[in-house]
Amino acid sequence: MEIVPSSFSLDNSVETVTNLNKNVKEENTKPTFADHAKAKHKVSEPEAHDNKEVNDPNEAKELSNWIDADLSFIQKASDTFEKYKDEIQDAKNQFQNGIDERNLDKLRNLKKIVAKLKERIFSWKTSELDDADAHRNTGKDGSANVKRGNANTSINGIPKLHMNRTFTESFAIKDFEVRFNDLSIELKLCVLCFSVFPENVTIKKRLMIYWWIGEGFVRETPGKTSEQLANDFFKELIVKGFIEPVYERCNLVADSCKMHPFFRSALIMQAEMAAFFDFDEGNVTESFSRSLRACLVGKGLANIQDLENLHLMFNVNEPILEFKLEWFLKMKNINVLYLGRWQTSATQHIEVEDTKFLDGLMNMNYLKFFSLHGVSKITKLPKSISRLKNLIILDLRACHNFEEIPNDIGLLKSLTHLDISECYLLDHMHKGLALISQLQVLKGFVITKSKSKNSCTLVDLVKLTKLRKLSIYTGVDDFPTKTDLDAFRIFKVLHKLTIAWGRGSLPDNTDKSAKKMKDATKSTAPEPVTPDLLSKLEKLELRCFPGTITHSWLMPSNLTNLQKLYIRGGKFSNLGQVELDGKWEPKKDQWIVKSSVI
């Protein structure tokens, strides 16, 4: 059997989504609003002819299951909503004592009563709750919010709607299908990825962007990078209402998102029809016989004999990674290998017992996105990593046992994104990094005082002319030096810079602080610094700055394009805006930014 590599992932996905479009359109035209109204009327409205209807036992069972699930869900939260206690009990009494499953009219009517009751209690759009605290503690999906530490013990979410015929034939799902079918092929593929996640979880934008790039759903154009295009897709999905933005800290831009339970249920239906993942009762499985996408859900791998066909493996909930070397050697056509943590909470623990299986990377010639985010007990990568000639994204973020970057990392000629941030055992960078000329994003670059001939410095990165994002971790308290500042001129398109000072960084001598404050004006006055030093920089973040006085380069005149300035921690006391004699000179050198956190 011949395996089609490289473009296989995207082409196959486009074919499945194209087939999906045909399946969901049983007629030649899209359903009209009148068709939707008829569907809604059929599900929701009682029939006028009580005695002439032929009872459908399946519909009766479906209605009974729906009512039972809704009442159970409501009852679990009823203690918080005493206002509706009597109405809930009355509906329960009707259901348990007074309803004959042979009378569909009464079942439909009670279903309508329960649905309205549920909406009144849990709808996030209403203001019926007089108790402000109760209103604050009710989520958009109708479930009560819980303290962060008890998120896993919260009450169950809404029933699995996609498994209920009443839901699948409703006006709402028909409307969703129309909106889904209006998306471009690329956006359909992107949004289908969200069907892998459990209900009511926060999902990082960075993960989705890397995933879409790895599968080839977005590709670089002359005008934009693949990451910029993927970011546009993310924004479009928010605007179209498929995902909800989540804003963290003081950020004005959403770096995370959530998906409403209704949309998730509707999306799972689309993903099942498109064979985007293999599902079992609405949950992704380790099987990949239909989709060629395997999910690790705590049961290990399935379909071992078909691993050569696999083109994605995603760790949904596998805490212990145990693989055989021969399994990885078979994965010759895989595009995305995500073994790390996707959850936003660092409490989700993942570890490996033995890293021998990583030697199997040598055969993954078409791997584009590889993540070990947050995986413990990985101290180094095998030499086989250097053979991944098509690897675009390498994510080693928060691998806390990681100690050494491989010497041959410079052979990854296609690499555009490297994340080694929060790998605190790394004490130097290998010079091989300087050979990755396509690198656009470098996170976690370590600056030390090491004199090793193999240690990489900023000056060594002269070939990284495409670098757009750079984050630096240093234990050197006088960083950046003049030599470092000169090196910054290499990065002509650098837009985002983060510098974090950590171990070894010392604050200014407190005995001399008064004198330094007295000389603040002189120390912050711009020395002869070339105006184009960081003229393209749009975002600057400084964490735990060890001094109290602003460095001479950190002046508005040197950062003319800066839009966001974040200063977190440290002992800053002066940004060069105030003279020590108390005179305020606003025209001296003002900071003008759109967003700042100090």
N, C-alpha and C positions, 0 to 999 in steps of 0.2 A: 504493500500500500504506500502510495506516495504522499508525503506530508508537505503542505504548502507553507513555507515559513514567512517571516517578516510581516507582510501586509495581511496575512491570514486573519489576524484578530479583527481588524476594522472591517474588512470585506465580508467576513462571516457574520459579524454583528449587523452590518447594513442589510444583509440578506434576510436575517431573522426579523429585523424591524420592518422590512418591506413586506414580509409575509404577515406580520402582525397587522399591518394596515389593511391587508386584504381580509383578515379574519374578523376584524372588528367592524368592517363595513359589509354587511350582508346585502345591502342594496347599492345601487350605482351612485347614489347621492348621499351626503351626510344627513343624519336624522334632523328633521326640522324641529322648531320649537313646539309645533303642534304635536309631533310624535312624542316629544318629551312629556308634554302635558298629559297625553293619553297614557303614557307609561306610569306617570305619577298617579293619575286617576285610578288606574287599574290596581295599583298596590294599596293606595291609601283609602279610597272611598268605599263605603259599604254598598252592596247591591240593593236595589229596591225590591227584588223579588225573593223574599226569604225562603219560601217553600219550594220554588221551582228549580233552585240551583242544585246541580250535582256536586255533592261534597267531594273535595279532593283531600284524601288522607295525608298526602305529602305536604300540601300547603298548611294543613292544620298542624302538622308536626313542626314545620318551619316557624309558624307563628307562635306556637307554644314555646319553642326553644328560644325565640327572640325575646318574648315577654319575660320568660324565666331568667335569662341572662341579664336583661336590663334591670329587673327588680333586684336581683342579687347585687348588681353593681351599685344601685342606688342605696340599698340597705346598708352597705358597708360604710357609706359616707353620711348616713342620716343623722348620726350623733352631732355632726357639725351644723346641721340644718334643721333645727327643731321646728322651724316655721312650717315645714312640710310634712311633719311626722304623721299627722292624722290622714292626710291625703295618700301618703305612701301605704299606710296600713289598710286603708279602704281599698286601694287597688290590689293589694296582696290578698285581702279577703275575697274579693270578686274572683280573682284568678284561682285561688286554692279551693274555694267552696262552691262558687256559683256558676262556673263556666263548663259547659259541655263541649268537648272537642268536635262534636258533630255540628255545632252551630257556628259556622264561619263568620256570620255577621257580628255576633257578639265578640268573637275573638278579634276581629278586625277593629271593632270599636274600642275594645279594651287596649289593644295595641296602640291605638291612636292616643288614648288617654295617658298611657304610660310614657309614650314618646314625648308628649307635650309636658308632662310632669318632669321628665328628665331634662328637657330643654330649659324649663323655668329654673331648675336648680343649678344646672351646670353651665348654662350658656355664658361665655365670657363677654358677650356683646351687651348683655342687659345689666341693669343696675337695681335689680329687684332685691338684692341682699342688703338689708338695712345695716347689718353688722359689718363695719369696715374691715375688721380683722378677718371675718369669714370670707369677705369678698377678696381680700388680698391672698388668702390661702387656697384659692380655687384656681386650677390651671385651665388653660384654653381648651383642653380636651375633656374637661369635666372631672378630672381626678384631683384629689386634694394634694397640694404641695406638701412635702415633708422636709424635715431638716436634712442637711447635706449628708450627714452620717447615716441616715436611715433610708436613703433612696431606694435600696434594694428591697426594703420591707414595706413599701407603700402598697396601697390597695391596687388590685388588678386594673388594667386599662379596660377600654371598651371591648366588647366582644369582637371576635375575628370576623369583621364585616364581609371580607371577600369570600367567605365560605357560606354566606347566607344568601339564599335566592332572592329574598325580599330586597336586600341591598343591591345585588347585582342587576336587578331589573328596575331599579329606582331612577327617577329623573336625575338625581345627583350624579350617579355613576355615568349616565348617558352624557351629561354635561362635561364630566371629566374626560370622557373619551374624545369628545369634540375638541377640547382644549389640547389634549395630548396629541391628537392627529394633526393639529395646526403647527406643531413644532417642526423644526428642521430635523433631518435625519441625525445630524450630529447632536442636537439638543436632546432628542429622544434617547440616544445611547447614553448621554451623560446623566440624565435624570433616572434612567433605569438602574444605574449603579446604587442609588439610594435604597433600593429594595433589599439590600443585603443587611441593613442595620435593624436592630430591635426597635421597638416602639419607645418614643419619648426620650431619645438620647441626643446629646449634643455632638455634632460632627464638625471637625475642623475643615475649613476651606482649603488649607494647604494639602491635606490628604486627598481631597477630591481633585484638585488641580493636578497633582502628581499622577494620580490614577488615570485621569483622562489623557494626559500626555503619554503615559506608558502604554495605553491601549491604542493610541493613535487616533483618538476621537478629535483631538485638536492638533494642528500642525503649524509650524512656523511659516509665516508669510514674509515677503520683503518689508512690509510695514510694521509688523508686530511679531514679538516672540510667542512661542507656544504658551508660555505662562500668562502673558498678557491676554491672549485670546481666551484661555481657560477662565481667567478672572472675569472677562466680559460675559462668558456663558453663565458663570455663577451669579453675577448680578442680574442677568436676564431671567434666570429661574426664580429669583426673589421677586422681581417685578411682576412676573406672570403668576405668582402665588403658589408655585409648587413647593417651595421651601420658605421657612421663616428665618430672618436674620437674628443672630444672637450677638449682642454687643458686650464686650468684656472690658472691665476696668473703665478707663476714660476714653476708650477708642471711639472715634466717630465713624469708623468703617467696620462692618461686621466681618470678623475673622472666623466665625463659626455659624452654624445654622441648625435648625430642627425641621422635622417634617410632621405636619399634623397627622394624627392617627387615621383620619378619614382618607387623606391623600396617600398615606402609606398603604392602606388596604386596597385602594383603587390601583395604585402603582404595582402592587404585587400581582394583581390580575393581569396587567399588561406584561409584566416580566415573565409570568408563567406562559402566556400565549406566545411570547417571543423566544421562549427557551433561553432567556438571558442567564438564569440560574436554574438549578434543579431544586424544586420545593417539595416539602412534605407538610401538608396542612398549613400552608402559608409561611413556613419557616425554611430558610435555606439549609441545604444538607451537604454532607461531605461527598456525595455522589456528583459526577459531572458527565454522565453518559449522554445527556441531551445538550447541555450548555457549553461544555468544555471549560467551565469555570468551577473550581473546587473551593469549598468553604470549610475551614477547620472549625468545628463546633464542639470540640471536646471528645470526639470519637476517633481521631486519627484520620488517615486517608482511606478512600475507597477506590475501586476500579484501578488497582495497582497495574494491571496488565495494559491499561490504556494511557499511561502517563505520558507517552510520547505525543499524544494528541492534546494534552493540556496546554492552555495558554494563559491561565490565571489561577493563582492560589492566594486566598485571602483568609487571614486569621480572624475569625469572628469572636471566638471564645475558647481558645486552646491554650491553657496555662503552661503545659509542659510540651516542649517541641522534641519529639522523638521520631527521627526519620532514618532510614537506611541509605547508605551511600548509593546503592544500585538504583534506588528510586529516583534520586536527583540526577543520576547519570542518564536516566531515560527522558528527562524533561528537556528535550532538545528544541522545542518550539514555544516554550513559555515566554510571555511578554512581561507579565507582572507577577512578582513574587513578594507578597506582603506578609511577612511572618511576625512583624512587630505589633505594638499596641496602637490601636486607633482611638481608644477611649481617652477622654480628656483628663481623667483622674489618674494620677500616678500610682494609686493604690492597686491598680490592675497589674498583677505580677505575672510575668512570662519569663521562663528560663529554659535553658538547654541542658541536657545531661551530658551530651557529647557533641562536639562540633565537627566530627569527622565527616558528617554528611555534606558539609559545605564544600568539600573538595569536588562534589558533583557539579559545582557551578561551571566547571571547565567546559561542559557540553552545552551550556545555555547561550548559544550564539545570538539569539534574538531577544534576550532579556533586556528590557529598557528601564524598568523601575524595580529596584530591590530595596526592601526596608527591613531593618532589624530594630526599629524604634522601641527603646525601653526593654530590650531582651537582656537578661542577666546571664552571667557566666561566659560571656564572649570576650576574650582578652585580645584577640587579633583575628584578622581575616586571612584565609588561606591564599597561597600564591596564585591559585586558579582564578582569583578575582580579576587579575590583570588580563585575562583572556576574553573578558566580556566587551568585545569591540563595539557593540551597539548600546551599551549601558548609557542611559541619559541621566538617571537620578539614582543616587546612592544615599540612603537615609540611615544613619547610625546614631541618631539623636538619642540622648539619655541612656546609652549603653554604658552603665556606670563601671563595668569591669574592663572596658576597652582601654588598652594600654599603648598600642602601637599601630601606626599606619603602615601598610605594606610598602616596601621599597619600590615595587613596580607599579605603584598607583598611577604614575605618569603615562602608562600605556593605555589608559582609558581615554582614548582620543575623542570619543563622542560625549563624554561626561559634561553636562551643563550645570548640574545641581549636586553639591556635596554638603551634607549636614552632619557635622561631628560635634555639635554643641552639646553641652551638659555631659561630655565624656571627661570627667574631672581627673582621671588618671593619666591622660595624655600630657606629657611634659615638654614636648617639642613637636614641630612639624617636619616631615621629611621633605627633602628638596625635590622629590619626584612630583610634588604638587605643582611646582612651577612649570611643569611640562604639559599640563592640561589646558591647552590654549583656548578651548571652547567654553571654559567655565564661566557661567554667568552669576551663579549664586554660591557663595562659600560662607558657611556658618560654623563658628567654633574654632577659627584660626587662632592658634596659641602663640603668644609672644613671650619669650623668656630671655634670660641673659646667657643662655647656653652658647658656648663657643665651639660646639661640635661642628665639624666640617659638613656633616649631613643635615644640620639644622637649617630649616627654611625661614627666611626673614621676609618682610614686606618688600625689600629691595629685590629679592630673588623672583618676585612675581611679575617681572617685566613683561612677560608674554601674555598675561591675563588681561588683554585690552578690552574684553567683552564683559568684564565683571560689573554687574549692576547692583548686587547686594553683598555686603560684607559684614560679618560680625566677628569681633575679636575678643578673646579672653586673655588677660595678662595679669601677671603678678609683679610687674615692673611699675613702681610708683611714679617714675618720671616719664612714662610713655604718654604721648608720642614725643620722641626727640626730634631734633631738626632733620636727622637722617630719615626718620620715619615720615615726617611731613613731606620731604622731598619725594619719597616713594609714592605718596598719595597721588602725585601728578600723573602716575602711570595710568591710573583708572579714570579715563576720560569720560566714561558713561556711568560712573558710580552714582546711584540715586539714593541708596539707603545704607547707612553706616551705624553699627552698634558697637560700642566699646564697653566692656565690663571689666572692672578691676577686682581681683580676688586675692587669693593667698599671696603673701609677700608684700602686698601694697600697704604702705604706711601713710598715715595722715601727716599733715604738716606739723612740725615741732610746736607744741602749744606755747613754749616759752618765747618763741619768735613770732607768734601769731599777731601780736599787736603791731610789731614793726612791719610785718608783711601787709597788714591792713592799711597802715600809713602809706605804704608804697603802692597801694592798689592801682592807682591811676597809671603809674609808670609800668607796672607789671602787666597790665591789661592793654596798654596801648599797642596797637599793631606794629610789630617790627617789620622790616622789609620782607613781606611775604607776597609771593606772586598772587595776583588776584584770582587766577584760575586754579588755585590750590584745590578747592572742592566746590567749584562754581556750579556744578551740575547736581549737587547734593540736595535732595528734597526732604529727607527725613534723617535726623540725627538723634540717637539715643545713647545717653551716658549713664552707666549704672555703677553705683558705689565709687564715685570719683574720690580719690584719696586726699585731694587737697582742698583748700578753702578759697584759693585765688584762681581766677579764670586764666587759662593758658592764652598766650598771645595769639594763637591761631583761631581761638574760639571767639571770633568777633563777627558781627553782622556783615562787615565789609568783605570778609573772606568767604561768607556763606550766603551769597546774594540770592540764590534760588531756593533757600530753605523754607519749607512750609510747615514742618512739624519738628518740634524740639521737645524731647522727653529727657528729664533728669530725674533719675530714681535713686534714692539713697545718697550716701556720701555727705560731704560737709561743705558744700558750696555756700559762700556767704556774699559773693559779689560777681555779677555778670558784666561788670564794666559800665554800668548805667548810672552810678552815683559817685560824685566826688566826695572825698573824705571830709571836706570842710562843710558838708551838708548842702552844697549847692547842686541842684538838679539841672542837668543840661540835656533836655530831650533831643536836641538836634545833633548831639555828639556822635552817636553811633547806635541807632535804635534797632531792637529786635522786632521784626514784623513777620509774624508767622500765623498760619491759620489755626494751628493746634499746638498746645504746649502743656506739659505736665512737669511741675517742679516741686 
